[in-house]
Amino acid sequence: MRDHDEIEALMLAYCRAIDSGAWGDVHALMGDARWLVEGEAPAPASANNVIVYEDGTPRTKHVVTNIAILVDPEGHRAEGH
């Protein structure tokens, strides 16, 4: 699988995990990721911004379009949005 395709699959798996409240899967997918919000690392307190309902989900539904993924020619770095 190409790097681009693997990154796209990761993005989609993350959305499915969040929407279903599979928090262990979210951590497994993104545990080593570098998180940035508007170019800055979010404060730990930002985790409190997620509302989790009685059914264990945030009641979100991600619909992902216009995925942009840039992989450097050497394959050492990538950016996705």
MDTraj code that builds the backbone (N, CA, C; nanometers):
import mdtraj as md
import numpy as np

residues = "MET ARG ASP HIS ASP GLU ILE GLU ALA LEU MET LEU ALA TYR CYS ARG ALA ILE ASP SER GLY ALA TRP GLY ASP VAL HIS ALA LEU MET GLY ASP ALA ARG TRP LEU VAL GLU GLY GLU ALA PRO ALA PRO ALA SER ALA ASN ASN VAL ILE VAL TYR GLU ASP GLY THR PRO ARG THR LYS HIS VAL VAL THR ASN ILE ALA ILE LEU VAL ASP PRO GLU GLY HIS ARG ALA GLU GLY HIS".split()
xyz = np.array([
    [0.0853, -0.1179, 0.0000],
    [0.0000, 0.0000, 0.0000],
    [0.0900, 0.1245, 0.0000],
    [0.0556, 0.2209, -0.0796],
    [0.1323, 0.3448, -0.0858],
    [0.1166, 0.4234, 0.0443],
    [0.2175, 0.5062, 0.0763],
    [0.2119, 0.5890, 0.1966],
    [0.0847, 0.6741, 0.1987],
    [0.0536, 0.7345, 0.0858],
    [-0.0659, 0.8195, 0.0741],
    [-0.1908, 0.7421, 0.1151],
    [-0.2045, 0.6205, 0.0635],
    [-0.3229, 0.5390, 0.0940],
    [-0.3280, 0.4991, 0.2411],
    [-0.2121, 0.4706, 0.3002],
    [-0.2089, 0.4344, 0.4415],
    [-0.2506, 0.5525, 0.5291],
    [-0.2069, 0.6723, 0.4926],
    [-0.2451, 0.7910, 0.5696],
    [-0.3945, 0.8165, 0.5562],
    [-0.4479, 0.8028, 0.4358],
    [-0.5916, 0.8216, 0.4169],
    [-0.6706, 0.7193, 0.4980],
    [-0.6264, 0.5947, 0.4990],
    [-0.6944, 0.4906, 0.5769],
    [-0.6898, 0.5236, 0.7258],
    [-0.5781, 0.5773, 0.7729],
    [-0.5654, 0.6177, 0.9131],
    [-0.6643, 0.7284, 0.9461],
    [-0.6759, 0.8270, 0.8581],
    [-0.7692, 0.9376, 0.8810],
    [-0.9133, 0.8855, 0.8931],
    [-0.9497, 0.7955, 0.8061],
    [-1.0860, 0.7424, 0.8078],
    [-1.1105, 0.6527, 0.9291],
    [-1.0105, 0.5726, 0.9664],
    [-1.0242, 0.4867, 1.0846],
    [-1.0393, 0.5710, 1.2110],
    [-0.9663, 0.6815, 1.2174],
    [-0.9780, 0.7725, 1.3316],
    [-1.1206, 0.8251, 1.3431],
    [-1.1777, 0.8695, 1.2328],
    [-1.3144, 0.9230, 1.2360],
    [-1.4143, 0.8163, 1.2810],
    [-1.3992, 0.6940, 1.2285],
    [-1.4900, 0.5861, 1.2697],
    [-1.4759, 0.5573, 1.4185],
    [-1.3524, 0.5565, 1.4686],
    [-1.3295, 0.5276, 1.6104],
    [-1.3886, 0.6363, 1.6989],
    [-1.3667, 0.7619, 1.6639],
    [-1.4236, 0.8735, 1.7421],
    [-1.5756, 0.8643, 1.7436],
    [-1.6353, 0.8517, 1.6267],
    [-1.7813, 0.8529, 1.6173],
    [-1.8469, 0.7371, 1.6929],
    [-1.7780, 0.6233, 1.7028],
    [-1.8349, 0.5089, 1.7735],
    [-1.7948, 0.5057, 1.9211],
    [-1.7128, 0.6017, 1.9639],
    [-1.6696, 0.6055, 2.1037],
    [-1.5701, 0.4965, 2.1381],
    [-1.4963, 0.4492, 2.0387],
    [-1.3955, 0.3451, 2.0612],
    [-1.2643, 0.4124, 2.1011],
    [-1.2588, 0.4611, 2.2253],
    [-1.1460, 0.5428, 2.2710],
    [-1.0149, 0.4672, 2.2716],
    [-1.0182, 0.3384, 2.2983],
    [-0.8964, 0.2568, 2.2923],
    [-0.8410, 0.2521, 2.1507],
    [-0.9308, 0.2436, 2.0527],
    [-0.8874, 0.2443, 1.9131],
    [-0.8282, 0.3790, 1.8747],
    [-0.8893, 0.4877, 1.9243],
    [-0.8354, 0.6211, 1.8962],
    [-0.6928, 0.6300, 1.9487],
    [-0.6723, 0.5856, 2.0715],
    [-0.5384, 0.5910, 2.1304],
    [-0.4419, 0.5028, 2.0529],
    [-0.4844, 0.3833, 2.0153],
    [-0.3966, 0.2928, 1.9402],
    [-0.3585, 0.3534, 1.8046],
    [-0.4520, 0.4203, 1.7416],
    [-0.4250, 0.4817, 1.6115],
    [-0.3357, 0.6040, 1.6215],
    [-0.3577, 0.6856, 1.7231],
    [-0.2951, 0.8165, 1.7280],
    [-0.2049, 0.8387, 1.8487],
    [-0.1785, 0.7354, 1.9259],
    [-0.1022, 0.7505, 2.0489],
    [0.0347, 0.8148, 2.0324],
    [0.1007, 0.7938, 1.9195],
    [0.2335, 0.8503, 1.8974],
    [0.2300, 0.9724, 1.8052],
    [0.1105, 1.0177, 1.7735],
    [0.0972, 1.1294, 1.6793],
    [0.1355, 1.2616, 1.7444],
    [0.1739, 1.3552, 1.6627],
    [0.1987, 1.4922, 1.7080],
    [0.0746, 1.5731, 1.6738],
    [0.0031, 1.6162, 1.7753],
    [-0.1222, 1.6879, 1.7579],
    [-0.0973, 1.8375, 1.7503],
    [-0.1558, 1.9025, 1.6518],
    [-0.1488, 2.0473, 1.6396],
    [-0.2875, 2.1013, 1.6110],
    [-0.3199, 2.2114, 1.6742],
    [-0.4447, 2.2827, 1.6487],
    [-0.4055, 2.4246, 1.6119],
    [-0.4337, 2.4608, 1.4891],
    [-0.3932, 2.5919, 1.4378],
    [-0.2451, 2.6168, 1.4606],
    [-0.1640, 2.5131, 1.4375],
    [-0.0196, 2.5249, 1.4451],
    [0.0406, 2.5109, 1.5828],
    [-0.0406, 2.4933, 1.6851],
    [0.0086, 2.4836, 1.8232],
    [-0.0392, 2.3536, 1.8872],
    [0.0410, 2.3016, 1.9785],
    [-0.0016, 2.1843, 2.0547],
    [-0.1153, 2.2254, 2.1476],
    [-0.2272, 2.1506, 2.1471],
    [-0.3387, 2.1885, 2.2347],
    [-0.3061, 2.1622, 2.3816],
    [-0.3639, 2.2429, 2.4675],
    [-0.3461, 2.2238, 2.6117],
    [-0.4147, 2.0945, 2.6543],
    [-0.3602, 2.0249, 2.7549],
    [-0.4248, 1.9013, 2.8018],
    [-0.5719, 1.9215, 2.8391],
    [-0.6068, 2.0391, 2.8880],
    [-0.7457, 2.0656, 2.9274],
    [-0.8411, 2.0622, 2.8087],
    [-0.7881, 2.0702, 2.6861],
    [-0.8766, 2.0670, 2.5693],
    [-0.9494, 1.9334, 2.5570],
    [-0.8967, 1.8288, 2.6202],
    [-0.9654, 1.6989, 2.6191],
    [-1.1005, 1.7084, 2.6888],
    [-1.1171, 1.8062, 2.7771],
    [-1.2442, 1.8248, 2.8467],
    [-1.3516, 1.8861, 2.7576],
    [-1.3159, 1.9250, 2.6364],
    [-1.4121, 1.9845, 2.5435],
    [-1.5000, 1.8814, 2.4744],
    [-1.4676, 1.7531, 2.4897],
    [-1.5446, 1.6472, 2.4252],
    [-1.6564, 1.6028, 2.5191],
    [-1.7775, 1.6124, 2.4719],
    [-1.8923, 1.5658, 2.5503],
    [-1.9164, 1.4197, 2.5146],
    [-1.9156, 1.3337, 2.6147],
    [-1.9441, 1.1915, 2.5944],
    [-2.0778, 1.1621, 2.6610],
    [-2.1696, 1.1091, 2.5835],
    [-2.3048, 1.0838, 2.6320],
    [-2.3163, 0.9472, 2.6988],
    [-2.4325, 0.9191, 2.7545],
    [-2.4538, 0.7960, 2.8308],
    [-2.4223, 0.6699, 2.7514],
    [-2.4385, 0.6761, 2.6188],
    [-2.4091, 0.5579, 2.5371],
    [-2.2597, 0.5427, 2.5079],
    [-2.1756, 0.6326, 2.5636],
    [-2.0314, 0.6229, 2.5473],
    [-1.9766, 0.6887, 2.4220],
    [-2.0632, 0.7521, 2.3442],
    [-2.0190, 0.8169, 2.2212],
    [-2.0314, 0.9681, 2.2327],
    [-1.9587, 1.0406, 2.1466],
    [-1.9739, 1.1851, 2.1453],
    [-2.0889, 1.2301, 2.0534],
    [-2.1570, 1.1330, 1.9935],
    [-2.2672, 1.1614, 1.9004],
    [-2.2229, 1.2520, 1.7859],
    [-2.1072, 1.2214, 1.7334],
    [-2.0564, 1.2929, 1.6172],
    [-2.0693, 1.2049, 1.4945],
    [-2.0622, 1.2659, 1.3796],
    [-2.0591, 1.1914, 1.2539],
    [-1.9648, 1.2666, 1.1610],
    [-1.8455, 1.2135, 1.1479],
    [-1.7478, 1.2752, 1.0593],
    [-1.7790, 1.2362, 0.9152],
    [-1.7803, 1.3333, 0.8289],
    [-1.7922, 1.3122, 0.6853],
    [-1.6671, 1.3758, 0.6259],
    [-1.5814, 1.2944, 0.5689],
    [-1.4500, 1.3408, 0.5272],
    [-1.4455, 1.3562, 0.3757],
    [-1.4132, 1.4778, 0.3330],
    [-1.3958, 1.5053, 0.1905],
    [-1.2730, 1.5934, 0.1728],
    [-1.2316, 1.6088, 0.0510],
    [-1.1199, 1.6978, 0.0175],
    [-0.9950, 1.6664, 0.0982],
    [-0.9637, 1.5392, 0.1131],
    [-0.8431, 1.4991, 0.1852],
    [-0.7216, 1.5435, 0.1040],
    [-0.6294, 1.6105, 0.1706],
    [-0.5045, 1.6538, 0.1079],
    [-0.3891, 1.5902, 0.1835],
    [-0.3095, 1.5111, 0.1155],
    [-0.1962, 1.4434, 0.1770],
    [-0.0724, 1.4711, 0.0929],
    [0.0310, 1.5192, 0.1588],
    [0.1589, 1.5455, 0.0926],
    [0.2641, 1.4560, 0.1554],
    [0.3280, 1.3735, 0.0745],
    [0.4348, 1.2854, 0.1211],
    [0.5626, 1.3295, 0.0509],
    [0.6702, 1.3523, 0.1293],
    [0.7946, 1.3956, 0.0645],
    [0.8487, 1.2826, -0.0230],
    [0.9245, 1.3159, -0.1254],
    [0.9729, 1.2135, -0.2199],
    [1.0544, 1.1034, -0.1545],
    [1.1216, 1.1338, -0.0433],
    [1.2019, 1.0335, 0.0272],
    [1.1151, 0.9439, 0.1157],
    [0.9913, 0.9847, 0.1420],
    [0.9021, 0.9056, 0.2260],
    [0.9296, 0.9171, 0.3743],
    [1.0002, 1.0228, 0.4176],
    [1.0333, 1.0387, 0.5585],
    [0.9370, 1.1285, 0.6340],
    [0.8587, 1.2055, 0.5613],
    [0.7697, 1.3025, 0.6254],
    [0.6434, 1.3139, 0.5415],
    [0.5323, 1.3353, 0.6113],
    [0.4043, 1.3544, 0.5413],
    [0.3191, 1.4515, 0.6204],
    [0.2307, 1.5181, 0.5499],
    [0.1325, 1.6071, 0.6122],
    [-0.0034, 1.5741, 0.5515],
    [-0.1033, 1.5756, 0.6366],
    [-0.2383, 1.5501, 0.5882],
    [-0.3349, 1.6498, 0.6457],
    [-0.4351, 1.6819, 0.5684],
    [-0.5383, 1.7754, 0.6141],
    [-0.6715, 1.7304, 0.5556],
])
top = md.Topology()
chain = top.add_chain()
for i, resn in enumerate(residues, 1):
    res = top.add_residue(resn, chain, resSeq=i)
    for name in ("N", "CA", "C"):
        top.add_atom(name, md.element.get_by_symbol(name[0]), res)
traj = md.Trajectory(xyz[None], top)
